[in-house]
Amino acid sequence: SAGATERLLVPYIGPASEVVAAVFRGLGLDAECLPAPDADALRRGRRYTSGKECLPMPLSLGSLLQRLERAKEGERFVYLMTSSDGPCRFGVYNLLQNIVLDRLGWRDRFRIWSPKDTGYFEDVPAGTEMLVFAAIVAGDLLLQARYDVRPVERRRGATETLYANYQRELTQRVEAAARGDLSLGPALW
């Protein structure tokens, strides 16, 4: 888990990443969700991968490298990249990312927090896993509503405006719930 002087970086795997970062902020960590990867992130990530990895590997690595490039002097980071024992190469992303960042000279300012898939929530307060689950489900339902409504919207852009507002509200409520402060109104779940 992240220490007091480290910023926890959550990789972007969709809008759910925003609510996961919000849970960690609510738990008192300085957490930030990385932005959605773009063509530059893919280019950067491919520079340090062989091409045999699945697409999320260079995308997540490139996005991380973009963020580290903007780091301020002395800023320290913890990157959340889970691991697993399954057949998917996802379980070893953290190892390759560690190798790349070590070679780029980040060893003293960067580390990877890599909880195993059998115990993602061992080091966090009780109930965190349910809050993360509920937040991800709520975020997915909100995203589904966005995709259902956008093709039939009457005012161009109205769906995106509504989605952004409710995504922001969901993130605020999740962060407040993780703090134990539900004064933002009725709970979403």
C-alpha positions in Angstrom: 0.0 0.0 0.0 1.0 3.6 -0.4 3.0 5.4 2.2 2.3 8.9 3.5 4.7 10.6 1.0 3.8 8.5 -2.0 1.1 9.1 -4.6 -0.8 5.9 -5.5 -1.3 5.7 -9.3 -4.2 3.6 -10.5 -4.0 2.4 -14.1 -6.8 3.3 -16.5 -8.9 0.3 -17.4 -12.0 2.2 -18.0 -14.2 4.6 -16.0 -14.2 2.2 -13.1 -10.6 3.2 -12.4 -11.8 6.6 -11.4 -14.0 5.2 -8.6 -11.2 2.8 -7.4 -8.9 5.8 -7.0 -11.8 7.6 -5.2 -12.0 4.7 -2.7 -8.3 5.0 -2.0 -8.6 8.8 -1.5 -11.4 8.2 0.9 -9.1 5.9 2.8 -6.7 8.7 3.2 -4.2 7.9 0.4 -3.1 10.4 -2.2 -4.5 8.5 -5.1 -4.7 9.4 -8.8 -6.3 7.6 -11.7 -4.1 7.8 -14.8 -5.9 9.2 -17.9 -7.1 6.9 -20.7 -4.1 5.9 -22.9 -3.7 7.6 -26.2 -1.6 7.0 -29.3 1.4 8.5 -27.6 1.0 6.2 -24.6 0.9 3.2 -27.0 4.0 4.4 -28.8 5.9 4.9 -25.5 4.8 1.5 -24.2 5.8 -0.3 -27.4 9.3 1.1 -27.1 9.8 -1.1 -24.0 7.9 -4.2 -24.9 8.5 -7.0 -27.4 5.1 -7.0 -29.2 4.3 -10.4 -27.8 2.4 -8.9 -24.9 -1.4 -8.3 -25.1 -2.3 -4.7 -26.0 -3.1 -3.5 -22.4 0.6 -4.0 -21.4 2.1 -1.3 -23.7 -0.9 0.9 -23.1 -0.6 0.8 -19.3 3.1 1.1 -19.4 3.0 4.0 -21.8 0.4 5.8 -19.8 2.5 5.3 -16.7 5.6 6.7 -18.4 3.6 9.8 -19.6 2.6 10.4 -15.9 6.1 10.0 -14.6 7.5 12.4 -17.2 5.3 15.1 -15.6 6.5 14.2 -12.1 7.8 17.0 -9.9 11.3 16.8 -8.3 11.2 14.5 -5.3 7.7 13.2 -6.0 7.4 9.5 -5.1 4.9 7.0 -6.5 3.3 3.6 -5.9 1.6 2.0 -8.9 -1.3 -0.4 -8.4 -0.7 -3.3 -10.7 -2.2 -6.6 -9.5 -0.8 -10.0 -10.2 -2.2 -13.4 -10.7 -1.2 -17.0 -11.0 -3.4 -17.7 -14.0 -2.4 -18.4 -17.6 -2.9 -14.8 -18.7 0.3 -12.7 -19.1 -1.5 -9.9 -17.0 0.0 -11.6 -13.9 3.5 -10.6 -14.9 2.9 -7.0 -16.1 4.2 -5.8 -12.7 7.5 -7.6 -13.3 8.1 -6.1 -16.7 7.0 -2.7 -15.6 9.5 -2.9 -12.7 12.3 -3.9 -15.0 11.6 -1.0 -17.4 11.3 1.6 -14.7 14.4 0.4 -12.9 16.3 0.7 -16.2 14.9 4.2 -16.6 16.3 5.2 -13.2 13.0 5.3 -11.2 14.1 2.8 -8.5 14.4 5.4 -5.7 11.1 7.2 -6.5 8.8 4.4 -7.6 7.5 1.0 -6.6 4.7 -1.3 -7.6 2.0 -2.4 -5.3 1.1 -5.8 -6.7 -1.5 -7.6 -4.6 -2.2 -11.2 -5.6 -5.6 -12.0 -7.1 -6.3 -14.2 -4.1 -6.0 -11.4 -1.6 -6.5 -8.0 -3.3 -7.9 -6.5 -0.1 -5.8 -8.0 2.6 -4.1 -4.7 3.6 -7.2 -2.4 3.5 -10.0 -1.8 6.1 -12.9 -4.3 6.2 -15.7 -3.5 3.8 -13.4 -1.9 1.2 -13.8 -4.7 -1.2 -17.6 -4.3 -1.1 -17.3 -0.6 -1.6 -15.0 -1.1 -4.6 -17.3 -3.7 -6.0 -20.4 -1.5 -5.6 -18.6 1.5 -7.1 -17.5 -0.5 -10.1 -21.0 -1.9 -10.7 -22.5 1.6 -10.4 -19.9 3.0 -12.8 -20.5 0.2 -15.3 -24.3 0.8 -15.1 -23.7 4.6 -15.6 -21.5 3.8 -18.6 -24.1 1.4 -20.0 -26.8 4.2 -19.7 -24.5 6.6 -21.5 -24.1 4.1 -24.4 -27.8 3.3 -24.5 -28.9 7.0 -24.6 -26.2 8.7 -26.7 -27.4 7.3 -30.1 -30.9 8.6 -29.6 -30.2 11.9 -27.8 -32.2 14.9 -29.1 -29.6 17.5 -28.2 -26.1 16.7 -29.4 -23.7 16.4 -26.5 -26.4 16.3 -23.8 -25.6 12.7 -22.9 -21.9 13.4 -22.5 -22.7 16.4 -20.2 -25.0 14.3 -18.1 -22.6 11.4 -18.0 -19.7 13.6 -16.9 -21.9 15.1 -14.1 -23.0 11.8 -12.8 -19.6 10.2 -13.0 -18.2 13.1 -11.0 -21.0 12.7 -8.4 -20.4 9.0 -8.2 -16.7 9.5 -7.6 -17.5 12.1 -4.9 -19.9 9.8 -3.2 -17.6 6.8 -3.3 -14.8 8.8 -1.8 -17.1 10.1 0.9 -18.3 6.6 1.6 -14.7 5.3 2.0 -14.1 8.1 4.5 -17.3 7.1 6.4 -18.9 10.4 5.5 -22.3 9.8 3.8 -23.4 13.4 4.2 -23.5 13.9 0.5 -27.1 12.7 0.5 -28.7 9.3 -0.1 -26.3 6.5 -0.8 -26.1 5.2 -4.4 -26.4 1.6 -3.2 
